[in-house]
Amino acid sequence: MPNPNDKYSIHSTDYTVGQHNVQRWGFDVHNPVFGTSAALILAFLVTVLVMDSATAKSALDGLKWDIIGAFDGFFMWSANLFVIFCLALVVSPFGKIRLGGDSAKPEHSTLSWLAMLFAAGMGIGLMFWGVAEPVAYFTGWYETPLGVEANTPEAAKMALGATMYHWGLHPWAIYAVVALSLAFFTYNKGLPLSIRSVFYPILGDRAWGWPGHVVDILAVLATLFGLATSLGLGAQQAAAGINHVFGIESTTGLQIAVIIGVTLLAIVSVVRGLEGGVKLLSNVNMLIAIVLLVFVALMGFAIAMGTIPTTIMAYV
């Protein structure tokens, strides 16, 4: 329970972490969230699998474009506000709050934390979209940013600027707000490590009832579908790379094999824990990323130096 005398205290609650969970077969499960999320995911999978593939693709593409058409401006201005909020937080007195309490000490080195943040925040998406996204914008395969003419110098500049929008300060600001909220309410206030805790100042003790369940269910669905998208695109890219290097045909079976391999690595990483799993893989991943960065910098140094200033201006 949060300390009511804490100078940053907002509310106090009698709720204890995991009080409604069910422990069985070695699992610690919150039934309303787990059961509802699992049912919705299974319902989605069954619906898509029983549908004709072309029909399913058409329906999902239509839904995607409807969402983009309705909320694109809202999304962009929200991301801008996240960046402004984070910058304001850095220079405000709240930026001095130590996560975990005034006496908390970091468990890992700064480099290891950065490696884990990079692996979690960028991961497979950067490897895929780092090239695919600016090319798609430039050629007009995907709508060019701000409606500029495709395959022109202006399209090249705006394509890189739009790509930076998706991989620069804006996504990290969104990640930071969610991460800081979770960390503050969990490690400073003693609330559960779930999105519902962030809403406790608004919902009060209703956060432990169905309003909170709905928040957590939405968080589970958003996380799962986001990861599935990244993993699917990454599997396609990895299969294409295997085909290019080893001549193995890039089939659905190969893509499934890649997904299974990545999933097994993730399971081993989780079982080994943060120190022996996630941290180790993240450090290795960062070293490989640095080698790739050095290689690209050496091969295209002049091009990079010429495009960085214009890309930054296009981003702005």
Phi, psi and omega in degrees: 000137180300150178281117181295343179269357178299133183294342177255012183294140178249310180215169171232155182215153177269000182294137176247143185301127176079013186293337179257006182280159178245124178261117180204138177055034178083002180254151177242100193243136172264102191305310183301318182285311182296312183297314181293316179298314180298318180296316180295320180293315179297319179298318179297313182297315180298316180299315181291321183289326181279342178282156171298139186300320180294320179295316180298316179297317180297318181294316181290321177297318179298318178296319180299312183290329175296318179294316179298316181296327183274328191238009184297315179296318178299318180296313184294316180291327176297316179297320176300317180294325176299317180298313180298318180299316181295318178297320178294324180295323181298319185267354181271166177301333180294337178293347180268355179295129178269122179293131182096355180110165185298333183259007183292144178239144179294141180275339184227161179291161179300319180297319180292320177297316179298321179296317180292322178295317180297315182295321182282320186279325182257296175056221187289334184299319182295322180296324181279304188278345179303328177256314186297322186292307179297326178295318180296319178294315185296317184278348182084005176301321170248152183308131181290145180300135178059017175071020179290161182290135181292157175060036176236163176303323178294322178295322178297316181296313183290329178297316178290323178296317179294323177296319177297326177301322183276344184232003182262228184295327188297308178296322181293328176294319178296313178302317185296318181298315180294314183295315180296321179297312179299313183296317183296310184287336179275306189270341176258334184247352176075020179271165181299151179279073179210159185299330181301330181297328180296331183267004182300319178299336180268314186271340185065215182291350173293344177297338180268358177256205186295326174303319177290323177300317181298318178300313182292322178297315177298322179295318179297313182296316180297318180295314184295313182291328176295316178294321180298320179296311180298317182293321179295314178295319179295323178295321176298317181294316180297319179296320177295322177295318178297320178296319182291320185275317188251353178079008178283130184299135182278084182258172176299324179298319179294319179297319177296320179298320178297315179299317179298317179298315179295319180297318178297318176299319179295319179297314178300319180298315181293318181296322180286346177091177184295317185290310186268352183241283184301314182296316182297311180297322180294319178296317177297317179300318180294320178298317179295320179296321179294318177299316179297319179298315180297318180298312180296320180297319181290321183285330185228039186300312183297319180294316181297315181296330180280332184264338183301310180299316181291326178295318180297317179295321178295323176299312179299000000 
